[in-house]
């Protein structure tokens, strides 16, 4: 089976053209290929497929085999893949995801895709739809959550997948494996949750670390960056357009007041291509 390894600011996945390749059990394939030392090594597996409702469809699987609804960084890589592989000649097209249909715009340099903008849609703020049972208040802002590690003030947003955003200074010193894993599996989140620790630098700049549900700490998370901007904006901590500084690089995130949609712009990079045996 042919595959392409790509990353969006360090969020790396294994991409397979499932229009041509037959993938019998993507969950088990993701578990085996995502292992470092024993597989390709990645944050998961992404299948690029035909769609009946959009130009393309993507399915993504975490290293533990669970299927995720959406990943902004992976979506940018899918957009780059289909254009540079000649599957489309359009620079504005749609991708079907588990979190709905996303519009994408390619920004080219010398014929190659340099950056991609994605319409991430409207943030979901209703607790039952995020989902969280922490509170009935909408939006879920600065609500107390307690576990064995202590007490947190959390902000909950869905960008097609659940996020729990915590604002704190000195995020570089956080034991994110200990704290992130405990919050991910907290009973307040019926479907578990992604966890973002965010540090506001100024009104246009936020630093962030992310613990991804089913994966662990990753260098970047596009939906997490969007959720962090939403939480920060609702708490009056930033402007509507912000640079999110993640471990793997920067994302430009804008909450457009005219249509209430979140727009994310960032890089997409091809690392290498290869084949794996059945």
Secondary structure, 3 states (H helix, E strand, C coil): CEEEEEEECCEEEEEEECCCCCCCCHHHHHHHHCCCCCCCCCCCEEEEECCCCCCEEEEEECCCCCEECCCHHHHHHHHHHHHHCCCCCCCEEEEEECCEEEEEEEEEECCEEEEEEEEEEECECCHHHHCCCCCCCCCEEEEEEEECCEEEEEEEEECCCEEEEEECCCHHHCCHHHHHHHHHCCCCCCCCCEEEEEEEEECCEEEEEEEECCCEEECCCHHHHHHHHHHHHHCCCCCCEEEEEECCEEEEEEECCCCCEEEEEEECEEEEEEECCC
